[in-house]
Amino acid sequence: MTLRRGIAPLLVFFALTGCTSEQPPNVQVGEVRRGPVTEVVEAPATIGARASATLRSPAQGTIAKLYVREGDHVRKGEILARISSPEAQSRLKQARQASKAATPVGFATPAVRLPAFDTGSFDRKVTAHFAKARKEARKVADAGVRRQLLNAIDLAQAQHKAQTRALASITAQLNRSISGMLSGVTSGLAGSMASLQAASKSQAKAALKAAESTVKSLTIKAPFAGVVTLGRASGGGGMPSGVEGLLSQLPGGGQQLPSLPSTGSASGSPVATGVPVSAGDSLVTVTDVSRLTLDADVDETDVLLVKKGVRAAVELDAVPGATYTAVVTGIGVTPMEGTTGGVSYPVRLTLGPGAFDDGSKAPTPKPGMSAVTRLTVRESPSAVSAPASAIVSSGRESVVWAIRNGVAERRVVKLGAQGDAVVEVLSGLSVGDRIVVKGADSVRQGQRLP
């Protein structure tokens, strides 16, 4: 449940009149004055770090050397641990051999050609027969008949030559057709072979790159500056071999994967030199505490009032009597179910310094500490203000009972900033108006009040 706490203006209390025998019991009257009104939204929050990364073992092996201890401050790129993994080295060797073996193989196009028909011997015999026929035709005494016979012989010889040329042309065309067909088939086969070879080469290169990345990741380095927290190793058997194999093939070997449930990692051996590890075991967590954040859960009834740049005061359970400053840097849009059945929205703030009531400096909090944040969502330093107890809700309207010529008069008002003690009245009232400030729910229109 979201709570609100306004800042009660000391200079803006209302001059309350005493009760008389004529006015209803428990009814008090005050005067509208001008003064500051502040609306504050309270929300539970948790201290967070600027960044945090859990570094995991990229492969099964043994911690060859651990360079840091719990709580150490490290720089970006500093070596935290080295892992000895014969398995990862063996996979790299195999990947290199497979990459070399994935070389392109040429594909030769087969040559098929029909032999041309040899008609030379036949042509010579036919030519001899034509010559003999002409010789006999010339012996014919009748000139007209002789001429007809010679013409017929010439025509027959011309037809024979044309048929010989047509046969040669048909053979050549058939050879061209066969060659074109074979060229198309072999071109498709060559393209398919080239695609398969390219895919095989790409897979071999990807496997080699993954194996090289895994071996490189055996040297664990800090991704940014921060404070070290050591994890626990499962002892080489905390993750199924199938999952381990998948992790080891990822770039970086899954070194910085999100925290996943792991059998044995929570109750395994503390990380130390010589301890066996499995792929995916949490080794070191680096937390950047150079800038602390605050994650608040603001109720849905209040979140629309929160804007970037809104200032807040923060109190921590771990530091009683101290107040820290904070500024809103972002408002989330994903709803979260609240403990009371409603929903809330995440609001991110940057945490500033804190001080105790006596002005002394408060200690720096640690990530994970719980807090209460009070966000100043609306301020009006010089408002027409009325006590919150004078406001009566009537449907969607906010109503006050003003006193005019000794008679109660219903006034619909528009409210601005709303504190616990006083509220800002934007319209409906003026400074100096007399209103009912106590017992307003018992007043009726036209009722006489002093």
C-alpha positions in Angstrom: 0.0 0.0 0.0 1.3 3.4 -0.9 1.4 6.0 1.8 1.5 9.7 1.5 3.1 12.2 3.8 2.7 15.9 3.3 4.9 18.6 4.9 2.7 20.4 7.4 3.2 24.2 6.8 3.9 25.7 10.3 2.9 29.2 9.1 -0.4 28.1 7.5 -2.6 26.7 10.3 -6.1 27.9 10.2 -7.7 30.1 12.8 -10.3 27.8 14.3 -13.3 29.1 16.0 -14.8 27.5 19.0 -18.1 25.6 19.0 -21.2 27.4 20.1 -24.5 26.1 21.3 -26.1 26.8 17.9 -23.6 24.8 15.7 -23.6 21.1 15.5 -21.3 19.2 17.9 -17.8 18.3 16.5 -18.0 21.0 13.8 -15.2 23.4 13.6 -14.7 26.4 11.3 -11.4 27.8 9.9 -10.2 30.4 7.5 -8.5 29.7 4.1 -5.0 31.0 4.1 -2.0 31.0 1.7 1.1 28.7 2.4 3.3 25.9 1.0 1.8 22.5 0.2 3.9 19.5 -0.7 2.7 16.1 -2.0 4.9 13.1 -1.2 4.5 9.5 -2.5 6.0 6.7 -0.3 7.3 3.5 -1.9 9.4 0.5 -0.7 12.8 0.3 -2.5 16.0 -1.7 -2.7 19.5 -0.5 -3.1 21.2 -1.7 -6.3 24.6 -1.5 -7.9 25.6 0.3 -11.1 26.4 -3.1 -12.7 27.0 -6.7 -11.7 28.3 -9.6 -13.7 28.7 -13.3 -12.7 31.7 -14.8 -14.5 31.3 -18.6 -15.2 33.6 -21.4 -16.2 33.5 -21.8 -20.0 34.5 -25.5 -19.9 35.1 -28.4 -17.6 38.5 -28.3 -16.0 40.4 -27.2 -12.9 41.2 -23.8 -11.5 44.9 -23.4 -12.3 45.2 -20.2 -10.4 43.0 -17.8 -8.5 44.3 -14.2 -8.4 41.7 -12.5 -6.2 40.1 -12.9 -2.8 36.6 -12.1 -1.4 36.0 -8.3 -1.3 39.0 -7.4 -3.5 38.6 -4.2 -5.6 39.6 -5.0 -9.2 40.2 -2.9 -12.4 38.6 -3.5 -15.7 40.4 -6.2 -17.7 42.3 -7.5 -14.6 42.9 -11.3 -14.6 40.8 -12.9 -11.9 41.5 -16.6 -12.5 42.9 -19.1 -15.0 41.3 -22.5 -15.8 43.2 -25.5 -17.1 40.9 -27.5 -19.5 42.5 -30.3 -21.6 39.0 -30.9 -23.0 38.7 -27.4 -24.4 42.3 -27.6 -25.8 41.4 -31.0 -27.5 38.3 -29.5 -29.1 40.3 -26.6 -30.4 42.8 -29.0 -32.0 39.9 -31.0 -33.6 38.3 -27.8 -34.9 41.5 -26.7 -36.5 41.9 -30.0 -38.3 38.3 -30.0 -39.5 38.7 -26.4 -40.8 41.8 -27.4 -42.8 40.0 -30.5 -44.2 37.0 -28.3 -45.4 38.7 -27.4 -48.8 36.8 -27.0 -52.1 36.8 -30.0 -54.5 36.6 -29.3 -58.2 33.8 -30.8 -60.3 34.7 -31.8 -64.0 32.0 -31.7 -66.6 31.8 -35.0 -68.6 32.2 -34.7 -72.4 29.8 -36.8 -74.6 30.0 -36.5 -78.5 28.3 -38.6 -81.2 30.8 -39.6 -84.0 30.1 -38.2 -87.4 28.9 -40.7 -90.1 31.8 -41.7 -92.5 30.1 -41.7 -96.0 33.3 -41.4 -98.1 33.4 -44.9 -99.4 29.7 -44.9 -100.2 30.0 -41.5 -101.9 32.8 -42.8 -104.1 30.7 -45.8 -105.3 27.7 -43.6 -106.0 29.9 -41.2 -108.0 31.2 -44.1 -110.1 27.6 -45.3 -110.7 26.6 -41.8 -111.8 29.6 -41.6 -114.2 28.8 -45.0 -115.7 25.1 -44.0 -116.1 26.1 -40.8 -118.0 28.4 -42.8 -120.3 25.6 -45.1 -121.2 23.2 -42.2 -121.6 25.5 -40.5 -124.1 25.2 -43.7 -126.4 21.5 -43.1 -126.9 21.0 -42.0 -130.6 17.9 -39.9 -130.0 19.1 -36.4 -128.9 15.8 -35.6 -127.0 15.9 -38.9 -125.0 19.6 -38.6 -124.3 19.1 -35.1 -122.9 16.3 -36.2 -120.6 18.4 -39.1 -119.3 21.4 -36.8 -118.5 19.2 -34.3 -116.8 17.7 -37.1 -114.6 21.1 -38.3 -113.7 22.3 -34.8 -112.7 19.1 -34.3 -110.6 19.7 -37.6 -108.8 23.3 -36.8 -108.1 22.3 -33.3 -106.7 19.7 -35.0 -104.4 22.3 -37.4 -103.1 24.7 -34.6 -102.2 21.9 -32.7 -100.4 21.0 -35.7 -98.4 24.7 -36.2 -97.4 24.9 -32.6 -96.2 21.6 -32.9 -94.3 22.9 -36.0 -92.5 26.0 -34.2 -91.4 24.0 -31.2 -90.2 21.6 -33.4 -88.1 24.6 -35.1 -86.5 26.2 -31.7 -85.6 22.9 -30.4 -84.2 22.4 -33.5 -82.1 25.9 -33.1 -80.7 25.2 -29.5 -79.7 21.9 -30.5 -78.0 23.6 -33.2 -76.0 26.4 -30.9 -75.0 24.0 -28.2 -73.8 21.9 -30.6 -71.8 25.0 -32.0 -70.1 26.3 -28.6 -69.4 23.1 -27.5 -67.6 23.0 -30.7 -65.5 26.7 -30.5 -64.5 26.3 -26.8 -63.8 23.5 -27.5 -61.3 25.5 -30.3 -59.8 28.5 -28.0 -59.5 26.4 -25.3 -57.9 25.0 -27.8 -55.4 28.5 -29.1 -54.6 29.8 -25.6 -54.2 26.9 -24.7 -51.8 27.5 -27.8 -49.7 31.2 -27.2 -49.6 30.6 -23.5 -48.6 28.2 -24.6 -45.8 30.7 -27.2 -44.6 33.5 -24.6 -44.6 31.3 -22.1 -42.7 30.4 -24.7 -40.1 34.0 -25.6 -39.7 35.0 -21.9 -39.3 32.2 -21.3 -36.8 33.3 -24.3 -34.7 36.9 -23.2 -34.8 35.9 -19.7 -33.7 33.8 -21.1 -30.9 36.7 -23.4 -29.8 39.2 -20.5 -29.9 36.8 -18.3 -27.9 36.4 -21.0 -25.3 40.1 -21.4 -24.9 40.6 -17.7 -24.7 37.9 -17.5 -22.0 39.8 -19.9 -19.8 41.5 -16.7 -18.6 38.8 -15.0 -16.6 39.0 -11.2 -16.7 37.0 -8.4 -15.0 34.5 -6.9 -17.4 34.6 -3.6 -15.4 36.0 -2.2 -12.2 34.3 -3.4 -9.0 34.3 -5.5 -5.9 34.8 -9.3 -6.1 32.5 -12.0 -4.6 33.7 -15.5 -5.0 31.3 -18.3 -6.0 31.2 -22.0 -5.5 32.2 -24.8 -7.9 30.1 -27.9 -8.4 33.3 -30.0 -8.4 33.1 -31.1 -12.0 29.7 -32.8 -11.9 27.1 -30.1 -11.3 25.8 -29.8 -14.8 24.7 -32.5 -17.3 27.2 -33.3 -20.0 24.8 -32.3 -22.8 24.3 -28.8 -21.3 28.0 -28.6 -20.6 28.7 -29.3 -24.3 26.3 -26.7 -25.5 27.8 -24.1 -23.1 31.3 -24.8 -24.2 30.4 -24.2 -27.9 29.0 -20.7 -27.2 31.3 -17.7 -27.9 33.0 -17.0 -24.6 31.9 -20.4 -23.4 28.9 -19.0 -21.5 31.3 -17.2 -19.2 28.9 -14.4 -18.4 25.5 -16.1 -18.8 22.8 -15.1 -16.3 22.5 -17.0 -13.1 20.8 -20.3 -13.7 19.7 -23.0 -11.2 22.5 -25.4 -11.0 22.6 -28.6 -9.0 25.5 -28.4 -6.6 26.8 -24.9 -7.3 25.1 -23.5 -4.1 26.5 -26.2 -1.9 29.7 -27.0 -3.9 33.2 -26.3 -3.0 34.4 -22.8 -2.5 36.3 -21.4 -5.5 40.1 -21.9 -5.0 43.2 -23.0 -6.8 43.0 -26.7 -7.7 39.3 -27.0 -7.4 37.6 -28.9 -10.3 34.9 -26.9 -12.2 32.2 -27.7 -14.7 31.1 -25.6 -17.6 28.7 -22.9 -16.3 29.9 -23.0 -12.7 29.8 -19.5 -11.1 33.4 -18.5 -10.3 33.5 -14.8 -9.6 30.9 -12.0 -9.4 32.1 -8.4 -10.0 29.9 -5.7 -8.7 30.4 -2.0 -9.6 29.5 0.1 -6.6 30.9 3.4 -8.0 27.3 4.6 -8.3 24.4 3.2 -6.3 20.9 3.0 -7.6 17.5 2.6 -6.0 14.7 0.4 -7.4 11.3 1.6 -6.0 7.9 -0.1 -6.4 5.4 2.7 -6.9 1.7 2.0 -6.6 -0.4 2.3 -9.8 -2.5 5.1 -8.1 0.7 7.3 -7.8 3.0 6.3 -10.6 1.6 8.8 -13.1 2.7 11.6 -10.8 6.3 10.5 -10.9 8.5 12.1 -13.5 12.2 12.1 -14.4 14.1 14.5 -12.2 11.8 14.2 -9.2 13.7 14.5 -5.9 13.3 12.0 -3.1 14.3 11.4 0.5 15.4 7.9 1.4 15.6 6.1 4.7 17.3 2.8 5.2 16.4 0.1 7.8 20.2 -0.5 8.2 21.0 3.2 9.0 18.4 4.5 11.5 18.2 8.2 11.8 19.9 8.9 8.5 18.3 10.4 5.3 19.8 10.0 1.8 19.0 12.0 -1.3 17.9 10.5 -4.6 16.7 11.6 -8.0 14.4 9.7 -10.4 16.1 8.6 -13.6 13.5 6.3 -15.1 10.0 5.0 -14.8 9.2 1.4 -16.0 6.1 0.4 -17.9 5.9 -3.3 -17.0 3.4 -3.8 -14.1 4.3 -6.0 -11.1 1.7 -7.6 -8.9 1.7 -6.0 -5.4 1.3 -7.8 -2.1 -2.1 -6.3 -1.5 -3.6 -7.5 -4.9 -3.0 -4.3 -6.9 -0.1 -3.5 -9.2 3.0 -1.4 -8.9 5.6 -0.1 -11.4 9.4 0.0 -11.1 11.0 3.4 -10.7 14.8 3.8 -10.9 16.6 6.4 -8.9 20.2 7.4 -8.5 21.2 7.4 -4.8 23.0 10.4 -3.4 24.9 11.0 -0.1 23.2 10.7 3.3 23.4 12.5 6.6 22.3 11.9 10.1 20.0 14.4 11.9 23.0 16.0 13.5 24.5 16.7 10.1 27.2 14.0 10.3 27.9 11.9 7.2 26.0 8.6 6.9 27.8 5.4 5.7 27.6 4.2 2.2 24.9 1.5 1.8 25.4 -1.9 0.3 23.5 -3.4 -2.7 20.4 -5.3 -1.6 19.6 -3.2 1.5 15.9 -2.3 1.9 14.7 1.3 2.0 11.7 3.6 2.0 11.7 6.4 -0.6 9.6 9.5 -0.3 9.2 11.1 -3.7 8.2 14.8 -3.8 5.8 14.6 -6.8 4.2 18.0 -6.5 5.1 21.3 -4.7 3.4 24.6 -4.4 5.3 27.1 -2.3 2.5 29.7 -2.1 -0.8 27.9 -2.5 -4.4 28.6 -1.5 -4.6 25.8 1.0 -7.1 24.1 3.1 -7.0 21.3 5.7 -7.4 17.9 4.1 -10.1 17.2 6.7 -12.3 20.0 5.0 -12.5 18.0 1.7 -15.5 15.8 1.2 -15.6 13.4 -1.8 -18.9 13.4 -3.7 -18.6 11.0 -6.7 -15.9 12.5 -8.9 -16.2 15.9 -7.2 -14.3 17.3 -4.3 -16.5 19.5 -2.1 -16.0 21.9 0.9 -18.6 23.6 3.0 -18.0 27.4 2.9 -19.8 29.7 5.3 -21.5 32.7 3.7 -23.6 35.1 5.8 -23.7 32.5 8.5 -25.1 29.8 6.2 -23.4 26.6 4.9 -22.8 26.7 1.2 -21.6 23.7 -0.9 -18.6 24.5 -3.0 -17.0 22.3 -5.6 -13.2 22.7 -5.6 -10.4 21.6 -7.8 -7.4 20.3 -6.0 -3.6 20.5 -6.8 -0.9 19.2 -4.5 -2.2 17.0 -1.8 -0.4 16.5 1.5 -1.6 14.6 4.5 -2.4 17.7 6.5 -3.2 20.3 3.9 -4.2 20.4 0.2 -3.8 23.0 -2.5 -7.1 24.4 -3.8 -6.8 25.6 -7.4 -10.4 26.8 -7.8 -13.5 27.2 -5.7 -12.0 29.0 -2.7 -10.2 32.2 -2.0 -7.9 33.4 0.7 -10.0 34.5 3.7 -13.0 32.3 3.0 -14.4 30.6 6.1 -14.9 26.9 5.7 -15.8 23.8 7.9 -12.6 22.1 8.8 -14.0 19.4 11.1 -17.2 17.5 10.9 -17.8 18.5 7.3 -19.6 15.2 6.6 -22.4 16.2 9.0 -23.1 19.6 7.4 -26.1 20.2 5.1 -26.9 22.9 2.5 -28.4 26.0 4.1 -27.5 25.0 7.6 -26.7 27.9 9.8 -23.2 28.1 11.2 -21.5 31.0 13.1 
